Amino acid sequence: MEDADLHALTTKLDLLIQRVEQLKARNRVLLANEQAWREERAHLIEKNEMARHKVESMISRLKALEQDS
């Protein structure tokens, strides 16, 4: 293998390694973002459930008041 071919191959390998490292870093960021979105989603679902229970409770109280009248 000639020096020029070896140098070209080394350059390509270096670029490939650099690209792999970039993709790994990007993947870590995406995974962290996904985790944050999942946590936010779980929090919003919990808040939605609490609000639903409150509304159901208010409706029950209103029905009870209506029956008492």
Contacts in CASP RR format, 6 or more apart in sequence:
PFRMAT RR
TARGET T0000
AUTHOR 0000-0000-0000
METHOD contacts of the structure
MODEL  1
MEDADLHALTTKLDLLIQRVEQLKARNRVLLANEQAWREERAHLIEKNEM
ARHKVESMISRLKALEQDS
1 9 0 8 1.000
END
